Amino acid sequence: MSATAKEEARLAALRSYQILDTPAEERYDRIVRMAARLFGSPIALISLVDGDRQWFKASVGLEAQQTPRAISFCAHAIEQDGVFVVPDAAADPRFAENPLVTGAPHVAFYAGAPLVTTDGHALGTVCVIDHQPWTGFPDYAREGLRDFATIVTDLLEARRSVRLLGDENLRLAAELAALSP
């Protein structure tokens, strides 16, 4: 499958969850609060990477609701198999001139675990960000961040399943009503 076809399939999968631009939900807000506390980071996000933006389903420490995909750290993270870590963004040539590094919110450290669906599509990330570089991100921290990502993915899958079951119930009810005299 070409990169373009793969991205189109990923975007179709993202849209099938009907989560983009939905109101805040406590279950997701709780996860980013826990991640920020656990990792001691001032910023934690659940980010969904759309075609031209990353949109934040939940956030701690960041006022923005979205940023352009072109400058998104999470867009890099969804291309990785594991946790994507940038210990010092200003020293990393991929990010040194990024406006999120050189200006607000002054990203110095980033770690993001992809939200990978049962179909293998990376929809976004759970990530933690700091204004100071970190010297490392040990394996146990990577595992913890992956666990948060798995929890979010499970919530997204459950949300979609409930919606699909509701749609199926409506369809069956309409068929039953059409059969009634």
N, C-alpha and C positions, 0 to 999 in steps of 0.2 A: 504494500500500500504506500502510495506517495505521501510525502510530508503534508501536502495540501489536503489530500483525502483524509489523512489521519486527523489533522486539525479540524476539518469539517465534521468528522464523526465525533470528536471530543466536544465541539461546540453544540452539536445536536444532543449529545448526552447531557451536557450541562443544562440546556434549555428544557430537557424532558423532566428535570426535577422541579421546575417552576419555582425556584428559590430566589432568583435574581430580583432585586428591588422590592423584596418583601419587608414588612416591618420587623423591628427587633423582636427577638424571642428569648426569654429568660434562659432556656436550656443551652443556647449557644453563647449568650452573654456569660453564663456561669463558667463555661469551659475556658474562655479567654481570661476571666478573672483568676481562675485556678492556675492557668499556665503562667500568667504574669507573676503570681505569688511564688509558685514552685521554682521558676527559673530566676526570680529576682530581676525581671526585666521591666522597664517602664512602659513598654508597648507589647501587646499581644493581639493578634488578629486571626479571624477566620476570613480568608480572602478567596473569592471565586474569580477566576481569570476568564473574562469574556473576550470577544473578538478584539476590542480596542481599549479595554479598560480592565482594571481589577476592582472589584466591588467588595466591600467589607460587610459580611453578614453580621459580624460582631467585632467589637474592638474595645481595647482598654488603652488609654494614653494617646489616642490619635483622634482628632476632631473630624478629619476628612472622611467622607463616605466612600470615596473611590479615588483612584489615581490612574493616569494613562498607563496602558499595558507596556508601552515602549520603554518606560523607566522602572517597571516593576521588577523587584527582586523575585516575587512569587512566580512570574512568568519563566524565570530560569529554574526555579525549584520544581515546577511541574514537568520539566524535561528530564529530571533525575529519577533514578530508581529508589534512592534512599533520601535521607535528610540532607538538605542542601545547606551548607554552612559557609558564611563569609565572616571570618574572624575580625578583619579590619578592612572595611569597605574603602576607606581612603587610600589604602595601600594596594588595593586590588584594581588592576587596570580596566577590568570590566565595569567597575562602579565608581572609580575615583572622581569622574566628572559628572556623575549622576546628580541631578538637582535635589534628589531626596537625601543625598550625602552632603552636598555643598551648601544646602539650605534646609529649611524646616522639612521634615522632622529631625534632620541631622543623624541619619542612620550611620552608625559606626559598626555595629554587629548585627548580623541577621542569621537566623536558623529557621528553616521552614520544612515541614513534613507534608508531602503531597496527600491530597484527599483522593484516593484511588478507588473507583467504583468496582463492583463485582465484574463489570465488563472490561476492566482494565484502563478506564479513562481517568486521567488526573484532572479533576475539576478546579482545584485551587489548593490552598494550603492552610494549615495551622502554623502560625509563625510567631516567633518572639524577636524583638528588636531592642537594641540598647544604643544609647548615645555615646557609649564608650566602647572601644575595641575589647574583645575577649581573647585570652590567650589560648583557649581551647573549648571544646564542647565534647565531653567524654561520652563513651558508648552508652552509659546508663541514661544520660540526658537525651541522647538521640532516641533511645528506646521509649523514654517518657513522652517525647514529642510525637513519635510515631503512634503511641497509644492514644494520645489526644486526637490525632488525625483519624484513627480508626473509629473512635467514638463519634466524631462528627460525621464520618461517612456512614456509619450505622444509622445515625439519626436521619440523614438525608435519604437513605434507602427506605427506612420505615415511613418517612413522610410520603415518598413517592408511592410506596405500596398501598398506603391508606387511601391516597387520592385515586389510584387506579382501581382499587376495590370499590370505592364510592362511585366512580364512573361506570363500572360494570354493573353495580346494583341498580343504578339509574337506567341503564340500557335494558336490563332484565325486567325491571318494573314497567318500562314502556312497552316491551313486548307482551308482557302479561296483560296489561291494560288493553292492548290492541286485540287480544284474544277473547276478552270478556265481552259477553253480549250486552 
